[in-house]
Amino acid sequence: MPPTKMSKNRSLLLCLLAYLAAAVAAVGVCRLSGLGSPVLAAALADLAATAVVFAFSLGLDNSSVYDPYWSVAPFPIGLYWLVRFSAGLTPRQIILLTLVLVWAVRLTANWLRRWHGLADEDWRYADYRRLGAAYWPVSFLGFHLFPTILVFLGCVSLVPALTEGSRSTGVLDFLALVVTATAIAIESTADKQLRRFLASPRTPGQILDTGLWALSRHPNYFGEVLFWWGVYLFGLAANPLWWWTIIGPIAITGLFLGVSVPMMDRRMLARHPGYAAHIGIRSGLVPLPGRRS
C-alpha cells in the first residue's frame, strides 16, 4: 500500500517499528563501541539511531517519520548515562530524569495528536520537495542529522547531573527545577491554547492573540528553549566545571531565533496578511507585554 494511502494507525505502527529498530541499533553500537566515555558512546549510538530513522523516512517517503525523535531521544540517552556511569541515585537525578520524562511524554503526545499519518508531511519539509533528487540529501543533513546534533548538545548537560553525586542539592538545583518545570508548563499551556483556537469557529485571517499568545508570537517555542536552559542549570549545579555545556542551550536558542521563528512568521505572513501588524506589536519569542502599533 502506498504511504499516502495508509491509515493513521498503520502509519503509527510503521513509525513505532522505525524507532524500535533505531533503539536496537543504538544499543548495539553502545555494546560494540566499548567506549568508556559517556559522551562519545551515546553520540555514536545517537547517530546510528538517526541513520535508521532516516532509512525509514526514505523508504516511506516522508521526513516527518523523524519528527518525534526530538522528544523521544533525550530520555533514553539520560537513562543510559544514569545506569551505565552513575555510582548511585540522588534527589537531583530523580528530579531531573522525571522532568525529562514528563517533557518527553507531553511533547510526543502533542505530535501524535497533530500527525495524521504518512499522508501528512510537515510543511517545512514539503516545501523542499521542489529540489527533486537533492531533496533526500538535504533531508538527511538538515531535517535529521542537524536536529540530532542540536538535541545531543542540549543533552550533554545531563552527564554531570546524572553521573556525579558528590555535590549536594542546593539553591541552583531549586532554580533549575523552577525553570524546567515552568518551561514545561508554558509549552503545554501554549499548545493547549493553540489546539482550542484551531478547533473553534473563527473568522478568515483571525490570529490567536489571547492567553500566552497575547504575550509572544511563539510561546510554545519559548517554552522549548527555556526547558534546555533548565537542563543546563541542573548540570551546572552538579559540577560547575561542565559550564562549557552551555553550547547546547545556546545552539537550540539560535535554532529557534534564527530558523524556526522566521520560518513560521513567513508562513503566517503568506497566509494572513494582517500578521504583519501582529509582528509589530508582539514579541517573537520571550513573552512580553504587547507594544502599541
Secondary structure as the mmCIF struct_conf table of DSSP 4:
data_model
#
loop_
_struct_conf.conf_type_id
_struct_conf.id
_struct_conf.beg_label_comp_id
_struct_conf.beg_label_asym_id
_struct_conf.beg_label_seq_id
_struct_conf.end_label_comp_id
_struct_conf.end_label_asym_id
_struct_conf.end_label_seq_id
HELX_RH_3T_P HELX_RH_3T_P1 PRO A 3 LYS A 5
HELX_RH_AL_P HELX_RH_AL_P1 LYS A 8 SER A 33
HELX_RH_AL_P HELX_RH_AL_P2 PRO A 38 LEU A 60
TURN_TY1_P TURN_TY1_P1 ASP A 61 ASP A 61
HELX_RH_3T_P HELX_RH_3T_P2 SER A 63 TYR A 66
TURN_TY1_P TURN_TY1_P2 ASP A 67 PRO A 68
HELX_RH_AL_P HELX_RH_AL_P3 TYR A 69 VAL A 72
BEND BEND1 ALA A 73 ALA A 73
HELX_RH_AL_P HELX_RH_AL_P4 PRO A 74 PHE A 85
BEND BEND2 ALA A 87 GLY A 88
HELX_RH_AL_P HELX_RH_AL_P5 PRO A 91 ARG A 114
TURN_TY1_P TURN_TY1_P3 LEU A 118 ALA A 119
HELX_RH_AL_P HELX_RH_AL_P6 TRP A 123 ALA A 126
HELX_RH_3T_P HELX_RH_3T_P3 ASP A 127 ALA A 134
HELX_RH_AL_P HELX_RH_AL_P7 TYR A 135 VAL A 138
HELX_RH_PI_P HELX_RH_PI_P1 SER A 139 LEU A 145
HELX_RH_AL_P HELX_RH_AL_P8 PHE A 146 CYS A 155
TURN_TY1_P TURN_TY1_P4 VAL A 156 SER A 157
HELX_RH_AL_P HELX_RH_AL_P9 LEU A 158 THR A 163
BEND BEND3 SER A 166 ARG A 167
HELX_LH_PP_P HELX_LH_PP_P1 SER A 168 THR A 169
HELX_RH_AL_P HELX_RH_AL_P10 VAL A 171 ALA A 199
BEND BEND4 SER A 200 SER A 200
TURN_TY1_P TURN_TY1_P5 PRO A 204 GLY A 205
BEND BEND5 THR A 210 THR A 210
HELX_RH_3T_P HELX_RH_3T_P4 GLY A 211 ALA A 214
TURN_TY1_P TURN_TY1_P6 LEU A 215 LEU A 215
BEND BEND6 ARG A 217 ARG A 217
HELX_RH_AL_P HELX_RH_AL_P11 PRO A 219 ALA A 238
HELX_RH_3T_P HELX_RH_3T_P5 PRO A 240 ILE A 246
HELX_RH_AL_P HELX_RH_AL_P12 ILE A 247 LEU A 255
HELX_RH_PI_P HELX_RH_PI_P2 PHE A 256 SER A 260
HELX_RH_AL_P HELX_RH_AL_P13 VAL A 261 ARG A 271
TURN_TY1_P TURN_TY1_P7 PRO A 273 GLY A 274
HELX_RH_AL_P HELX_RH_AL_P14 TYR A 275 ILE A 281
BEND BEND7 ARG A 282 ARG A 282
BEND BEND8 GLY A 284 VAL A 286
HELX_LH_PP_P HELX_LH_PP_P2 PRO A 289 ARG A 292
#
